[in-house]
Amino acid sequence: MPEINHPGERRLAIIEVHNNILIAMMEKGFERKIRTIRGLPQGAVFITSNFDNLTQTAHFVFYHPSFPIVAEGNVIPQIRWEIDNA
């Protein structure tokens, strides 16, 4: 993880995106068609991602000073996000 936080602090959150949404974005395009109406705070830094084959969900982990500190080994909290098919 990049050294972007204070020693001992892991201020992280996860955004989950189901496979169906990602496929729809690739098939139909998403420029000007999908707008995030609630999501990451400005200045959030992308840390890592992975894909869970069991749930068919992508997980994107971000750092931001406003996120709660997550102790090593604890579950990283999710960010609830919403999109508008504009």
C-alpha distances in whole Angstrom, upper triangle without the diagonal:
4,6,8,10,12,12,12,12,10,11,11,13,14,17,19,21,24,25,29,27,25,28,31,28,29,33,34,31,30,30,32,33,30,29,26,28,25,22,19,19,19,16,14,11,10,6,8,12,14,18,20,23,25,25,25,22,19,16,13,10,10,10,13,15,17,16,17,15,14,14,13,15,16,16,14,17,18,19,23,23,27,28,32,33,35
4,6,8,11,12,13,12,11,12,12,15,16,19,21,23,26,27,30,29,27,30,32,29,30,33,34,32,30,30,32,33,30,29,26,28,25,22,18,18,18,15,13,10,10,7,10,14,17,21,23,26,29,28,27,24,21,18,15,12,11,10,12,14,17,16,17,16,16,16,15,18,19,19,17,19,20,20,24,24,27,29,32,34,35
4,6,8,9,11,10,10,12,13,16,18,21,24,26,29,31,34,32,30,33,35,32,33,37,38,35,33,33,34,35,32,31,28,30,27,23,20,19,19,15,14,11,12,11,14,17,20,24,26,30,31,31,30,27,24,21,18,15,13,11,12,13,16,16,17,15,15,16,15,19,20,20,18,20,22,22,26,26,29,31,34,36,37
4,7,9,11,10,9,10,11,14,17,19,22,25,28,30,32,30,29,32,34,31,32,36,36,33,31,31,32,33,30,28,25,27,24,21,17,16,15,12,11,9,11,10,14,17,21,24,26,30,32,30,30,27,23,20,17,14,11,8,9,9,13,13,15,13,15,16,16,19,20,20,17,19,20,20,23,24,27,28,31,34,35
4,6,8,6,7,8,10,14,17,19,23,25,29,31,34,31,30,34,35,33,34,38,38,35,33,33,34,35,32,29,26,27,24,21,17,16,16,13,12,11,13,12,15,19,22,25,27,31,32,31,31,27,24,21,18,14,12,8,9,8,11,11,12,10,12,13,14,18,17,18,16,17,19,19,23,24,27,29,32,35,36
4,6,5,8,9,13,16,19,22,26,29,32,34,37,35,34,37,39,36,38,41,42,39,36,37,37,38,35,33,30,30,27,24,20,19,19,16,15,14,17,15,18,22,25,28,30,33,34,33,34,30,27,24,21,18,15,12,12,10,13,13,13,11,13,13,14,18,18,20,17,19,21,22,25,27,30,32,36,38,39
4,6,8,11,14,18,21,24,27,30,33,35,38,36,35,39,40,38,39,43,43,41,39,39,40,41,37,35,32,33,30,26,23,22,22,20,18,17,18,16,19,22,25,28,30,33,34,33,34,31,28,25,22,19,17,14,14,13,16,15,15,11,13,12,13,16,17,19,18,20,23,23,27,29,32,35,38,41,42
4,7,10,12,16,19,23,25,29,31,34,37,35,34,38,39,38,39,42,43,41,38,39,40,40,37,35,32,32,29,26,23,22,23,20,19,17,19,16,19,21,24,27,28,31,32,31,32,29,27,23,21,18,16,14,14,13,15,14,13,9,10,8,9,13,14,16,15,17,21,22,25,27,31,34,37,40,41
4,6,9,13,16,19,22,26,29,31,34,32,31,35,36,35,36,40,40,38,35,36,37,37,34,32,28,29,25,22,19,18,19,17,15,15,16,14,17,20,22,25,26,30,30,29,30,27,24,21,19,15,13,10,11,9,12,10,9,6,7,8,9,13,13,14,13,15,17,18,22,24,28,30,34,36,38
4,6,9,12,16,19,22,25,27,30,29,28,31,33,31,33,36,37,35,32,33,34,34,31,29,25,26,23,19,16,16,18,16,13,12,13,11,13,16,18,21,22,26,27,26,26,23,21,17,15,11,10,8,9,9,11,9,8,5,5,7,8,11,11,12,9,12,14,15,19,21,25,27,31,33,35
4,7,11,14,17,20,24,26,29,27,26,30,31,29,31,34,35,33,30,31,31,31,28,26,22,23,19,16,13,13,15,13,10,11,12,11,14,16,18,21,22,26,27,25,26,22,20,16,14,10,8,6,6,6,7,5,5,4,6,9,11,13,12,12,9,10,12,12,16,18,22,24,28,30,32
4,7,10,13,17,20,22,25,23,23,26,28,26,28,31,31,29,27,28,29,29,25,23,20,21,17,14,11,12,14,13,9,9,10,9,11,12,15,18,19,22,23,21,22,18,16,12,10,7,6,5,7,9,9,6,7,7,7,10,11,12,11,10,6,7,9,10,14,15,19,21,25,28,29
4,7,10,13,17,19,22,20,20,23,24,23,25,28,28,27,24,25,26,26,22,21,17,18,14,11,9,11,14,13,10,10,10,10,11,11,14,16,17,20,21,19,19,15,14,10,8,6,5,7,8,11,10,7,8,9,9,12,13,14,12,9,6,5,5,6,10,12,16,18,22,24,26
4,6,10,13,16,18,16,16,20,21,20,22,25,25,24,22,23,24,24,20,19,16,17,14,11,10,12,15,15,11,11,10,10,10,9,11,12,13,17,17,15,15,12,10,6,5,5,6,9,11,14,13,10,12,13,12,15,15,15,13,10,6,6,5,6,9,10,14,16,20,22,24
4,7,10,13,15,13,13,17,18,16,19,21,22,21,18,20,21,20,16,16,12,14,11,8,9,12,15,15,12,12,11,12,11,9,11,12,13,16,17,14,14,10,8,6,5,7,8,11,13,16,15,13,15,16,15,18,19,18,16,13,10,9,6,5,7,7,11,13,16,18,21
4,7,10,12,10,11,14,15,15,17,20,20,19,18,20,21,20,16,16,14,16,13,11,12,16,18,19,15,16,13,14,12,10,10,9,10,13,13,10,10,6,6,5,6,9,11,15,17,20,19,16,18,19,17,20,20,19,17,14,12,11,7,8,8,9,11,13,16,18,21
4,6,8,7,7,11,12,11,13,16,17,16,14,17,19,17,14,14,13,15,14,12,13,17,19,20,17,17,15,16,14,11,11,9,10,13,14,10,9,6,5,7,8,12,14,17,19,23,22,19,21,23,21,24,24,23,21,17,15,14,11,11,10,9,11,11,14,15,18
4,5,6,7,9,10,11,13,15,16,16,15,19,20,18,15,16,15,17,17,15,17,21,23,24,21,21,18,19,17,13,12,10,10,11,11,8,6,4,6,9,11,15,17,21,23,26,25,23,24,26,24,26,26,24,23,19,18,17,14,14,13,12,13,13,16,16,19
4,5,5,6,9,10,11,12,14,15,15,18,20,18,16,18,17,20,20,18,20,23,25,26,23,22,19,20,17,14,12,9,10,10,11,9,5,5,7,10,13,16,19,23,25,29,28,26,27,28,26,29,28,26,25,22,20,20,17,17,17,15,16,15,17,17,20
4,5,5,6,9,10,10,12,13,13,17,19,16,14,17,17,19,19,19,21,25,26,27,25,25,22,23,21,17,16,13,13,13,14,11,8,9,10,14,16,19,22,26,27,31,30,28,29,31,29,32,31,29,28,24,23,22,19,19,17,16,15,14,16,14,18
4,5,5,6,9,10,10,11,10,14,15,13,10,13,13,16,16,15,18,21,23,24,22,22,20,21,19,16,16,14,15,15,16,13,11,9,10,13,14,18,20,23,25,28,27,25,27,29,28,31,30,29,28,24,22,21,17,16,15,13,12,10,12,11,15
4,5,5,6,9,10,10,10,13,15,13,11,14,14,17,18,16,18,21,22,23,21,21,18,19,17,14,14,12,14,14,16,14,10,9,9,12,13,17,19,22,24,28,27,25,28,29,28,30,30,29,27,24,22,21,18,17,17,14,14,13,14,13,16
4,5,5,6,8,9,11,14,17,14,13,16,17,20,21,20,21,25,26,27,25,24,21,23,20,17,16,14,15,15,17,15,11,11,12,15,16,20,22,26,28,32,31,29,31,33,31,34,33,32,31,27,25,25,22,21,20,18,17,15,16,15,17
4,5,5,6,7,8,12,14,11,11,14,15,18,19,19,21,25,26,27,25,25,23,25,23,19,19,17,18,18,19,17,14,14,14,17,18,22,23,27,29,32,31,30,32,34,33,35,35,34,32,29,27,26,22,21,20,17,15,13,14,11,14
4,6,6,5,5,9,11,9,8,12,13,16,18,17,19,22,23,24,22,23,20,22,21,18,18,17,19,19,21,18,15,14,14,16,17,20,21,25,26,30,29,28,31,32,31,34,34,33,32,28,26,25,22,20,19,16,15,12,13,11,13
4,6,5,7,10,13,12,12,15,16,20,21,20,22,25,25,26,24,24,21,23,21,18,18,17,19,19,21,19,16,15,14,17,18,21,23,26,28,32,32,30,33,34,33,36,35,34,33,30,28,27,24,23,22,19,18,16,16,14,16
4,6,9,12,14,12,13,17,18,22,23,23,25,28,28,29,28,27,25,27,25,22,21,19,21,20,23,21,17,17,17,20,21,25,26,30,32,35,35,33,36,37,36,39,38,37,36,33,31,30,27,25,24,21,20,17,17,14,16
4,7,9,11,9,10,14,17,20,22,22,24,27,27,29,27,28,25,28,26,23,23,22,23,23,25,23,19,19,19,22,22,26,27,30,31,35,34,33,36,38,37,40,39,39,37,34,31,30,27,25,24,21,18,15,15,11,13
4,6,9,7,9,12,15,18,20,20,22,24,24,26,25,25,23,25,24,22,22,21,23,24,26,23,20,19,18,21,20,24,25,28,29,33,32,31,34,36,35,38,38,37,36,33,30,29,26,24,23,19,18,14,14,11,12
4,6,5,5,9,11,14,17,16,18,21,21,22,22,22,20,23,22,20,22,21,23,24,26,23,20,19,17,19,19,22,22,25,26,29,29,28,31,33,33,36,36,36,34,31,28,27,23,21,20,16,15,11,11,9,10
4,5,7,9,12,15,17,17,19,21,20,22,22,22,21,24,24,22,24,23,26,27,29,26,23,22,20,22,20,23,23,26,26,29,29,29,32,34,34,37,37,38,36,33,30,29,25,23,22,18,16,13,12,10,10
4,6,7,11,13,16,17,19,21,20,22,22,23,23,26,26,25,26,26,28,29,31,28,25,23,22,23,22,25,24,27,27,30,29,29,32,35,35,38,39,39,37,34,31,29,26,23,21,18,15,12,10,9,7
4,7,10,12,15,16,19,21,21,24,23,24,23,26,26,24,25,24,26,27,29,26,23,21,21,22,21,24,24,27,27,30,29,29,32,35,34,38,38,38,36,33,30,28,24,22,20,16,14,10,8,5,5
4,7,9,12,13,15,18,18,21,20,21,20,23,23,21,22,22,23,25,26,23,21,19,18,19,18,21,21,24,24,27,26,25,28,31,31,34,35,34,32,29,26,24,21,18,16,12,10,6,6,5,6
4,6,9,10,13,15,15,18,18,20,19,22,23,21,23,23,25,26,28,24,22,20,19,19,18,20,19,22,21,24,23,23,26,29,29,33,34,34,31,28,25,23,19,16,15,11,9,5,5,7,6
4,6,6,9,12,13,15,15,17,17,20,20,19,21,21,23,25,26,23,21,18,17,17,15,17,16,19,18,21,19,19,22,25,26,29,30,30,28,25,22,19,16,13,11,7,6,4,6,9,10
4,7,10,12,13,16,16,19,19,22,23,22,24,24,25,27,28,24,23,20,20,19,18,19,18,20,19,21,19,19,22,25,26,30,31,31,29,25,22,20,16,13,11,8,6,6,7,10,10
4,7,9,11,14,13,16,17,20,21,20,22,22,23,26,27,23,22,19,18,17,16,16,15,17,16,18,15,15,18,21,22,26,28,28,25,22,19,16,13,9,8,5,5,7,10,13,14
4,7,9,12,10,13,13,16,17,16,19,19,21,24,24,21,21,17,15,14,12,13,11,13,12,15,13,13,16,19,19,23,24,25,22,19,16,14,11,7,7,5,7,9,12,15,16
4,6,8,6,9,10,13,15,15,18,19,21,24,25,22,22,18,16,14,11,11,9,10,9,12,11,10,14,16,17,21,22,23,21,18,15,13,11,8,9,8,10,12,15,18,19
4,6,6,10,12,15,17,18,21,23,25,28,29,26,25,22,19,17,14,13,10,10,8,10,8,9,13,16,17,21,23,24,22,20,16,15,13,10,12,11,13,15,18,21,21
4,6,9,12,15,18,19,22,24,27,30,31,28,28,24,21,19,16,15,11,11,9,11,10,12,16,18,20,23,25,27,25,23,19,18,17,13,15,14,16,17,19,22,21
4,6,10,13,16,18,21,24,26,30,31,29,28,24,21,19,15,14,10,9,7,9,10,12,15,17,19,22,23,25,24,22,19,18,17,15,17,16,18,19,22,24,24
4,7,9,12,14,18,20,23,26,28,25,25,21,18,15,12,10,6,6,5,8,9,10,13,14,16,19,20,22,20,19,15,15,14,12,14,14,17,18,21,23,24
4,6,10,12,16,19,21,25,27,25,24,20,17,14,10,9,5,5,6,10,12,11,15,15,16,18,19,21,20,19,15,15,15,14,17,16,19,20,23,25,26
4,6,8,12,15,18,21,23,22,21,17,14,11,7,6,5,7,9,13,14,13,16,16,16,19,18,20,19,17,14,15,14,13,16,16,18,19,22,24,25
4,7,11,14,17,20,22,21,20,17,14,11,8,5,5,7,10,13,15,14,16,15,14,16,15,17,17,16,13,14,14,14,18,18,21,22,25,27,29
4,7,11,14,17,19,18,17,14,11,8,6,5,7,10,13,17,18,16,18,17,15,17,16,16,17,15,13,15,14,15,18,18,21,22,25,26,28
4,7,10,13,16,15,13,11,7,5,4,6,9,12,16,19,20,17,19,19,17,19,17,17,17,15,13,14,13,14,17,17,19,20,23,24,27
4,7,10,12,12,11,9,6,5,7,9,12,16,19,22,23,20,21,21,18,20,18,17,17,15,14,15,14,16,18,18,20,21,24,25,28
4,6,9,9,7,6,4,6,9,12,15,19,22,25,25,22,23,23,21,22,21,19,19,16,15,17,15,17,18,18,20,20,24,24,27
4,6,6,6,5,6,8,11,13,17,20,24,27,27,23,24,24,21,22,20,18,18,15,15,16,15,17,18,19,21,22,25,25,28
4,6,5,7,9,11,15,17,21,24,27,30,30,27,28,28,25,26,24,21,21,19,19,20,18,20,21,21,23,23,26,26,29
4,6,8,11,13,16,18,22,25,28,31,31,27,27,28,25,26,24,21,21,18,19,19,18,20,21,22,23,24,27,27,30
4,5,9,11,14,17,20,24,26,29,28,25,25,26,23,25,24,21,20,17,17,17,15,17,17,18,19,20,23,23,27
4,7,10,13,16,20,23,26,29,29,26,27,27,25,26,25,23,22,19,19,19,16,18,18,18,19,19,22,22,25
4,6,10,13,16,20,22,26,25,22,23,24,22,24,23,21,20,16,15,15,13,14,14,14,16,16,20,20,23
4,7,10,13,17,20,23,23,20,22,22,20,22,21,20,19,16,14,15,12,13,14,14,16,16,19,20,23
4,6,10,13,16,20,19,16,18,18,16,19,18,17,16,13,11,11,9,11,12,13,15,17,20,21,24
4,7,10,13,17,17,14,16,17,16,18,18,17,16,14,11,11,10,10,12,12,15,16,20,21,23
4,7,10,14,14,11,13,14,12,15,14,15,14,12,8,10,9,10,13,13,17,18,22,24,26
4,7,10,11,9,12,12,12,15,15,16,15,14,10,11,10,10,13,13,17,18,22,24,26
4,7,9,7,10,10,11,14,14,16,15,14,11,11,12,11,15,16,19,21,24,27,28
4,5,6,9,10,12,15,17,19,17,16,13,12,13,12,15,16,19,21,24,27,28
4,6,8,9,12,15,17,19,18,18,14,14,15,14,17,18,22,24,27,30,31
4,7,9,12,15,18,20,18,17,14,13,13,12,15,16,19,22,25,28,29
4,7,9,12,15,17,14,13,10,9,10,10,13,15,18,21,24,28,29
4,6,10,13,14,12,12,9,8,11,11,15,17,21,24,27,30,32
4,6,10,12,10,11,9,10,13,14,17,20,24,27,30,33,35
4,6,8,6,7,6,8,12,14,17,20,24,27,30,33,35
4,6,6,8,9,11,15,17,21,23,27,30,34,36,38
4,6,9,9,13,16,19,22,25,28,31,35,37,39
4,7,9,12,15,19,22,24,28,31,34,37,39
4,6,9,13,16,19,22,25,28,32,34,37
4,6,9,13,15,18,22,25,28,31,33
4,7,10,13,15,19,22,26,28,31
4,7,10,13,16,19,23,26,28
4,6,9,13,16,19,22,25
4,6,10,13,17,19,22
4,7,11,14,17,19
4,7,10,13,16
4,7,10,12
4,7,9
4,5
4
